Amino acid sequence: MGSSKVQRLSGMQKQVLSLFRGFLRAARSKSEEERRKIESIVSQEFRRNAKSVDRKNFLYIEYLLRRGNKQLEQLRNPGVMKLTGEYWAGSTEVLRSLPRVKCIQQKQKQE
């Protein structure tokens, strides 16, 4: 019987997985159609970044984590109805991010 070595995840890897799970949880609060779209976009972006980002580029990974957490906060906002496009609303940077989506918020009349 050979013992299999289970490689422990680093703190940063745990943060990435936590962010991914957070997006999936937030998607559950949206309509069924939007949930499927969000899950697809998030999966594609995480896979793309896993392949394209150097695992030793900690500064860039930390940047993506910070940006992803901000985007997750926006997605959790009850006023967010759906996701479309390439970038979150208000984003002026044209950088790879987690994920590239635009947040469409329900317009609220303020009088």
Secondary structure, DSSP 4 states (H G I P E B T S, - for coil): -PPPPPPPPPHHHHHHHHHHHHHHHHHTTS-HHHHHHHHHHHHHHHHHHHHHS-TT-HHHHHHHHHHHHHHHHHHHSTTEEEEESSS-TT----S--SS--EEEEPP----
